[in-house]
Structure formats: structure tokens, C-alpha cells
Amino acid sequence: MVDLADIRAATEGLPRSYEVLVRDRIKFRVGQIVYLAVAPDELSMGVGFPKEERDAAIAAEPDKFFRPIPSDERFRWIQVHLDAIDTTELRELVLDAWQMCVPKKVAAEYLATHER
């Protein structure tokens, strides 16, 4: 199971990324765009995810992924059970979500100098 320390480690050093606390939720943003939000109980997180791939991911791995609340379904977002992923998969989810929020040039520069 990954925890908040693992999430912070996965987001550390990402250009333009910062952490905020909003109504008892730890969120990670680029500008005003939230790309990751940890549930108050720290058992799950929401993460930026291609909307067109969401249903397939949930159907393929229902123990890992679940739908966001109805008001968030219009966004490019998916929920993840933290006890169902390891640090490698966490890092992949974080990087993919972060890349959806930064300019392509910023992402390319970062990825050219860091391991995925």
C-alpha cells in the first residue's frame, strides 16, 4: 500500500507542482489545476486521467480504480484505492496526471532528465 509520504515523494520536484490543503483534502496542483487529491482518510486518491479511458480502466481493474463522485465525472478524473497500487504504479499515475496540466515543453524537459 502506498501512503501520503509515497505520494509526496512521487510529486516532489515536478516543475510547477505544489501542495495545498483544501477542506481537509491534500491536493497537488499546477497553477489552479488539481491533478491529484488525497481522500481525507488517506485510503484513496483522485488523479487526472483520460476520461475516454476511465470506463475501460475501471472495468479491467475494479479493485484498483473506481468512479469519481457524480459531479466530478465530467472531468478527466479517476479514483484509485491506495492499497491496490505500489510505488511504481503511483509514480506512473502521478506523472501522467501532471503531464496533463503542464505545457508539453515543460514535461519533455523534465522527462528527458528523470526516470519514468
C-alpha positions in Angstrom: 0.0 0.0 0.0 1.2 3.5 -0.8 0.7 6.3 1.6 0.9 10.1 1.8 4.7 10.0 2.2 4.9 8.0 -1.1 2.6 10.4 -2.8 4.7 13.4 -1.7 7.8 11.6 -2.9 6.3 11.0 -6.3 5.3 14.6 -6.7 8.5 16.1 -5.3 10.5 18.1 -7.8 7.8 18.1 -10.5 8.0 21.5 -12.2 5.2 23.9 -11.4 3.6 21.4 -8.9 2.7 22.4 -5.4 0.7 21.0 -2.5 -2.3 22.7 -0.9 -4.8 21.8 1.8 -8.4 22.5 0.8 -11.3 21.5 3.1 -9.3 18.7 4.8 -8.1 17.4 1.4 -4.5 17.4 0.4 -4.3 18.4 -3.2 -1.5 18.8 -5.7 -1.8 21.5 -8.3 -0.2 23.0 -11.3 -1.4 26.6 -11.3 -5.0 26.3 -10.3 -5.5 22.9 -11.9 -5.7 20.0 -9.5 -4.1 16.9 -10.8 -4.1 14.8 -7.6 -6.3 14.8 -4.5 -5.9 12.6 -1.5 -9.1 11.5 0.4 -9.4 12.8 3.9 -9.0 9.2 5.3 -5.9 8.8 3.0 -7.2 5.4 1.7 -7.8 6.6 -1.8 -6.8 9.4 -4.2 -8.3 11.1 -7.2 -6.0 11.6 -10.1 -6.1 13.2 -13.5 -6.9 10.5 -16.1 -8.2 10.5 -19.7 -12.0 10.5 -19.5 -12.2 8.3 -22.6 -10.1 5.6 -20.9 -11.8 5.7 -17.5 -14.6 3.1 -18.0 -12.1 0.6 -19.5 -9.7 1.0 -16.6 -12.5 0.6 -14.0 -13.9 -2.5 -15.9 -10.4 -4.0 -16.2 -9.3 -3.4 -12.6 -12.4 -2.7 -10.3 -10.4 -3.5 -7.2 -8.0 -0.7 -8.1 -10.0 2.0 -9.8 -13.4 3.5 -9.1 -15.6 6.3 -10.4 -15.3 9.8 -9.1 -18.3 11.4 -7.4 -21.1 12.3 -10.0 -20.2 16.0 -10.0 -16.6 15.1 -10.9 -17.4 12.7 -13.7 -17.4 15.5 -16.3 -13.7 16.0 -15.6 -10.7 13.9 -16.7 -10.5 12.1 -13.3 -10.5 8.6 -11.8 -10.3 7.4 -8.2 -7.7 4.9 -7.0 -7.5 2.7 -3.9 -4.1 3.2 -2.4 -3.8 -0.3 -1.0 -4.1 -1.7 -4.6 -1.1 0.1 -6.1 2.7 0.1 -5.5 5.1 3.0 -5.7 6.0 2.2 -9.3 2.3 2.5 -10.4 1.8 5.5 -8.2 4.7 7.3 -10.0 3.2 6.4 -13.4 -0.2 7.7 -12.4 1.3 10.9 -10.9 3.4 11.6 -13.9 0.6 11.0 -16.4 -1.8 13.3 -14.4 0.9 16.0 -14.0 1.7 15.9 -17.8 -2.0 16.7 -18.5 -1.6 20.0 -16.7 1.8 21.4 -17.8 2.9 22.6 -21.2 4.4 19.8 -23.4 7.8 21.5 -23.4 8.0 21.5 -19.5 7.0 17.8 -19.4 9.5 16.9 -22.1 12.4 18.7 -20.4 11.6 17.0 -17.1 11.2 13.6 -18.5 14.4 13.9 -20.5 16.4 14.2 -17.3 14.4 12.0 -14.9 13.5 8.3 -15.0 9.9 7.5 -15.5 
